[in-house]
Structures are given as C-alpha cells and as structure tokens.
Amino acid sequence: MTSCSIPILTHSARQVYDKMQKQSWMKLKDLTPAASNSINATVILVEKGNTIEEGKEKTKTCVALVADETACVNFQMWGAECEAFQPGDIIRIIKGIFSRHKNKLLLRAGKRGSVEKVGEFAMLFVESPNMSEMRYVPDTNQPSKLVPESQVTKP
C-alpha cells in the first residue's frame, strides 16, 4: 500500500487558492465593451508603448498589446504599472474593465481591479484579432449588449 502526500496550504495560500477557484477566467476573444464588466484573464505582454504623462498631475500612462491563445487587445497601464511590466511578462488581470477610454477601446485594471506578474515568456498567443480594433454593435437578441459586428446575423 502506497501513501500519498498532499501538501498542506498555509492559511494565506489557501485563501488565494480559494479566491482563484471562485473567479471565472475569460479568453480575450470573448471580450465585449461594457462599463460594468469584471474581467479576469491571464495574458502575455507582447509590446509596450512609450510612457507618457497626462493631465495636471502628470499621471504616467502607457498602452501595451497583450494577448492569449485566442486574441489580443490594447491594455492601458497607469503609474508604477508602466515600469513594472515588460514584454514577455505573463500577467494576471483581476476585475479588469474593457471599455472606451478617450475614444479608444482598452482593457485596464481600473480602480477596483489589479494586475500581477505570474510568469515570463512561456505562453502561446496570437496577435489577431485585436479586440480593441473590432467594431461593436448591439446584439439583435439583447440590444443592451454589444457584440463584434462580424457576429451579427443579417436578415
């Protein structure tokens, strides 16, 4: 008879594990713009644009291209996030928002979300379609929901 050893998780590790199990993870191809969405996704940072300072307070922002195995999207980072993440980093976005910001569709963590690095380089990804460049229209069955124009069936 063989025995099996299961590692016992510490209290804090157990809380993190339980929290992750309760969250639903989204693939980028399933993104639709909405002011109230809550997006949990694991992506790789493919390209990062220049950091700029905006407004009177000189808030640092930069836009990066992130991707998973289904699609890519433009991701806006703020403040310390601009220096913290580099191309090749695998990042986890918790409670992100995909909506219009300054007339551009962007994924971002927002005030209630978070972003963390969880690895480097070892992730399959595609660079097309870019969900930020899609044209979204009201769903014929649910007009309050937006869908990519290519998914709308024409009568």
Residue, then its C-alpha position, 0 to 999 in steps of 0.5 A: m500500500t502506497s501513501c500519498s502526500i498532499p501538501i498542506l496550504t498555509h492559511s494565506a495560500r489557501q485563501v488565494y487558492d480559494k479566491m482563484q477557484k471562485q473567479s471565472w477566467m475569460k479568453l480575450k476573444d470573448l471580450t465585449p465593451a461594457a462599463s460594468n464588466s469584471i474581467n479576469a484573464t491571464v495574458i502575455l505582454v507582447e509590446k509596450g508603448n512609450t510612457i507618457e504623462e497626462g493631465k495636471e498631475k502628470t499621471k504616467t500612462c502607457v498602452a501595451l498589446v497583450a494577448d492569449e491563445t485566442a486574441c489580443v487587445n490594447f491594455q492601458m497601464w497607469g503609474a508604477e504599472c508602466e515600469a513594472f511590466q515588460p514584454g514577455d511578462i505573463i500577467r494576471i488581470i483581476k476585475g479588469i474593465f474593457s471599455r472606451h477610454k478617450n475614444k479608444l477601446l482598452l482593457r485596464a485594471g481600473k480602480r477596483g481591479s489589479v494586475e500581477k506578474v505570474g510568469e515570463f515568456a512561456m505562453l502561446f498567443v496570437e496577435s489577431p484579432n485585436m479586440s480593441e480594433m473590432r467594431y461593436v454593435p448591439d446584439t439583435n437578441q439583447p440590444s443592451k449588449l454589444v457584440p463584434e459586428s462580424q457576429v451579427t446575423k443579417p436578415 
